[in-house]
Amino acid sequence: MNAALRLAEQLISRPSVSPADGGCQALIAERLTAAGFDCVHLPHGPEGGVVSNLWAVHRGPRPGPVLGLAGHTDVVPPGPAEAWTTPPYVPSHRDGHLYGRGAADMKSSVAAMVVAAEEFVAARPAHGGAVALLLTSDEESLARDGSVRIVEWLQAQGLALDACIVGEPTSVQRLGDTVKNGRRGSLGARLTVRGVQGHVAYPQLARNPVHLAAPALAELAGTVWDAGDVHFPPTTWQVSNVQAGTGALNVIPGELVVDFNFRFSPQSAPALLQQRVQALLDGHGLDAHLDWRLGAEPFLTPPGTLSAALAAAIEAECGVTPALSTTGGTSDGRFIKRICPQVMEFGPVNASIHQVNERIEAATIEPLKNVYRRTLETLLA
């Protein structure tokens, strides 16, 4: 069994539902320290450290760029344990796949990155520049005390990265077919529509906010916000939660609460989206209030040294030319972009992420590790 696969199994066996780390970063720091890395733990959160963050760097004796490898050790909850064929925190092998929570998102990537970094500095101790790992346990939850805090700490130290690979599971059909070179922005809101509570038998004495809001919600769902551009798909709008009513069957609710989210391209600025929504609601005469939260601005990494090195490594190890994509959800790349001009994401097939019986094809972990190592060799050797 190769070293990256063994480490992936060790990480999966440590329950680390976000923002918990489960001891993953301590294990990684012990390994990287033995390999000659300087490791700094940067816990953050209530009482000094609910969220675990790790910065580990190996500086070569020659000048050169700083290349980061970024990931998260936290995972989403496993769901009902009885729905899993094998326990979610017991790494298991079936039909050539490694099963367990975090197998694809993203403990296999983290393991591959750690072993790639170990192998690189062992083979090339006099490398140029520096290789750094940035790990957090706050990617799958609020993302308020994780990578953003590492970035703030680096800024305070006057440090930056020249390029960074985030190990998110980007592949679609086979390892290497897709690399993310950017992400859309995320803009969320909670819409509160006020009506008048009453008896369902006397609707003339009440104002049902669900009925009042329905035409506006239908219009929001049918609106074309933009057409996207050559790099980004069009902006989308989706409802995520709807709440109304007292629980009684004979009461017209007095209030409707709707959570919704935009995943937006650079063609629609957040302020413009907010203005358009407000104008639409006003056009329907609703007594409504909006609480907005900007989760992420869109970012894009144009072709450059990192994309060339990563694509060459993927072609050599996987035999496929990767497509560039900005689809999917947000990632910690949005924070790292503040201190790094080139941020790209690459990792395993994402078909089972966040699902019961999450899995990764075990044979792909070694080439994944080799892609990361080859990229280090190209940019730092």
N, C-alpha and C positions, 0 to 999 in steps of 0.2 A: 504493500500500500504506500502511495507517495505521501510526502510530508504535508502537502496542502490538503489532501483529503483527510488525513488524520487530524489536522488542526480544525478543519470544518466540523468534523464529528465532535471534537471536544467543545467547540463553541455551541453547537446545537444542543449538547447535553446540559448546558447552563441556561435555565429559564431566565429570560430577560425581557419580559413584557414591558414596553416603554412606559416610563423612563428608566426602568431598572436595567442594570448592566449584567447582573448575575456573576460577576467576577471575570467576565470576558477580557476586559481591558487589563486587568492585573496579570492575567496569563500572557497576554500579548506583550505587555511592557517587560515582563520577566524575560521573554524570548529576545525581544529587540535589544534590551540592555546587554544581554550576553553576546549579541551580535555587534556591539559597539555603538548603538544608538544612544543619544541623550533623550531621556523620556521625562516629560513634565505632565503631571496629572493636574487637570483644571476643573475640579468639581464646581458645580454652580447650581443654585436654587435655594429653596427655604432651608434654613439652618446650615447653610454652607455646603450643601452638596447632595441633593437628590439625584441630579444628572451627572453622569460620569463623562468626562472629556479627556482625551489624550493627545498630546503633541509629541511625536518622536522623530528625531532628525539625525541623519548621518551626513556630516560634512566632509567632503573630500579635500585633499591638499591643494588642488588646482582650482582656479576660477571656473565658473560655469553657471548655468541656470539652476534654479531651485524647482524641482519637480515634486508635486504632492500627489499622494494616493489617499483618497478620502472615502470614508464609509461610516456605517453605523452598526453598533452591536445590539441595539434594541430590536424587538420584533413586535408584531401585533398579537393580540390574544389568540389562543389556538381555537377558540370555540368549544363546542361540546367534546369532551375527551372521548366519549363513546362513539363519536362519528369518525374518529381516526382508526385506520386499520391497525396501526401500531402507535404507542404513546407519542405525543408530539415532541417530547424532549428526550426521546430515546432514538438516537440516530440509527436508522434501519436501512438495509439494502434489499430491494426487490426488483427484479426485471431490469437490472442494470442501473437503477436509480437510487439515489440517496434521499431518504425521507426524513422529515422533521421540520418543526417550525423554524424558519429562518434559512432553510437549505438554499432557497433561491434568493430570498430578500432579507439580508444579503450576507449571511455568514460565510458562504462559500467564497464570495468575492473578497471579503475581509481576509479569510485564510489565504487565498491566492495572493493577495497583495503583500501580506506579511512574509510569506515564504519567498516570493519574488524579490522583495527587498533584502531578505537575508542572503539569498543566493547571489544577488548582484554585488553587495558589499564584500562578500567573502571572495568572490572571483576577481573583483576590481576594487581593492581597498584604496587605490590612488585615483579614484574617479574624480571627474570635475564636478563643480557645483555641489549640490546637496539633494538627497532624497528624504522626503518627510512624509509621515503618516499622520492624518488627522482623523480621529475617531470620536464619535459621540454616542450617547444612549438616548438622545432626544430628537430623533428624526421622525419616528412614527407617531409621536403624540403632538405636543404643542409647538415644538421646534423653536422654543423661546430661550432655552438655556443650554443649547448644544453647540452646533457649528457656528452659530452667530456669535457666541461668547468666545470661541477659539479665535475667530476672525478679529474680534475686538481686542483680544489679548495680543495677537500678532501685530495689530496696528499700533498698540501702545508700546510694543517692543521695537517698532520701526522695521518690522519684517514683512515680507511679501513673497508671493509665489510667482514664478514665471509661467508655469503650466500646471494643470491638475487634472487627474483622472478620478472621477467619482464612480465607485463600483456598483452603481444601480443595475438591476437586471434589465438590460435594454434589448437583448436578442429576442426575436419573435418566433422564427421557425427553427433556426439552428444557431449555434454559437457563432457570433461574428457577423451576422447578417445586418445588424443595425447598431449604429452609434448615435447617441444624442449629442448634438452640438449646440443645443439651446433648449429653452422651455418657454411655454406661454406663461403669462402672468395669471395670478389668482386674486379675484376680488369677490368677497362674500358680503352678504347683508342679511339682516333680520328685518323683515317687513311686518309691522303690526297694523292691522286694519281694525278700526273701532266701529262697532255697531251699537245696537240697543238690545239687551237681553229680554226675552219674553217667552210666552207660552206658544208652543207650535200650533195650537188651535186658533190663536189670535195674532197671525202674522202682521195684521194692520197696526198692531200696537208695538211692534218691534222693528228692528232693522238687522237683517241677517248679514253679518260681514262676509260669510262664505259666498253667499249669492252675489253680494255687491262686488267682491273682488274677483269672482270667476272670469268675467270678460277681460279684465286687465291681465290676469295671469295667462289667459289664452293668447292675448296679444303679445305678451312678453315671450311666451314660448314660440310664437310664430315669427318673431322679428328677426330679420337678417341684420346682424350688427356690423359686420364687415365681410370682405371676401378673402381676408388673409393676404399673404404675399408669397413670394417665391420660396421663402424659408418657413413660414408659419401657416398652419391651417386657419380657417376662419374662427372668429370668436364664437363661443357657445355659451348658452345660459341654461342652467338646470336647477330645478327645485330639489332640495335634499330633505326637508322636513316640513310637515304641515300639522298645526295643532289648533284645535278649536273645541268648544263644547265643555259641558260640566260632567259628562258621563251619563247624564239622564237622557232618556229618549224623547222626552216631551218638553225640552228646553231649547229655545233658539239661543245660540251662543252670542255673547256680547263682544267677543274679540276673536280675531283670527291672527295667528302668528305663522309666518312662512319664512323659512331659511332658504336662500338661493345662492348660487355661485356662478360667476363668470370665469371661464378660462379664456383669456384675451390675448390677441396678437398685438404687435406694436401699432397696428392700424387703428386701434381704439384705446385712447388714453383713459385711465381710470376716471378722471374728472368728467370726461365726455360721457362715459357710460353712466355715471351717477346722474348727470344732467338729463340724459335721455330717459332713464327710468323714472325720475321724478316728474318729468313732463308728461309721460304716459299715464302715471297714476293721477296726476292733476287733471288730465283730460277725461278721466273716468269719474271725477268728483269724489274721490275716496277721502275719508278721514283717516289718514295713514301717517305712519312715522317709520323712518328708515335708520337703522344703525349699521354703518358700513365698516368693513375691516379689509384692508389691503394686505393680502397674505404674501404676495410675491410680484415683483416686476418681471416682465419678460427679459430674457438675455439670449445672446447669440454669440457663438465663437466662429468667426469666419475661417476659411482654410488657412493653415499656417504650419509651423514646425510640429506642433503636437498632433494635428490631424494627419499629417503625412506620416509621422513615426508610428502612430497608432494603427493607421490603415495598413501600412507595410507589415507590421507585426501580426495583424489579424490575417492578412493574406498568406503569410508564411506559415502560421500555425493552424489556421482553420480552412485554408483553401477557398476563401470567399472574399469578395470585395464588399465592404460594408456600405450600406446606404446611410446617409445622414438624415436625422429626423429631429423634430422639436415637439412631437406629440407626447401625450401622457400627462401625468400629474406633475406636481412640483417636486423639486429635490433640493438638497442642501447646496447644490451648485449655485443657487441664487444668492447665497451668502458668500461663498468662496469667490464669486465673480468680483466682489468688492476689492479684493486684494490680488487678483489674478487675471491677466488679460486673456488667457486661454484655458477654458474649462470645458471638458468633454466627459461624457458618461459612457461606460462600457461594462457590461457584465453578462451573466448567463441568460438563458431563455426564461421569459417572465410569465409563461402560461399558467403557472400554479401559485403565483404569489398571493398571499393573504387567504388562500383557500385551505380547507381541510385536506390533509394528505399532501401538503406542500412538498415539492421534490425537485431534484436536479439530476440530470444524467451524470452519473458519477465519473464517467470517462472524460467529461468536458472540463473538470476542475484542473487537470494538469495542463492542457493547452491554454486555459484561461490564465493560469499562473505564468505560463511562458509568454503570453502576449504582454502582460505587465512587465515582465523582466526584459523582453526584447525592446520595449519602449524606453525603459530606463537605460539600456545599453546604447541605444541610438542617440539619446539626448544628453547623456551624462558621461559616457565613456570617451 
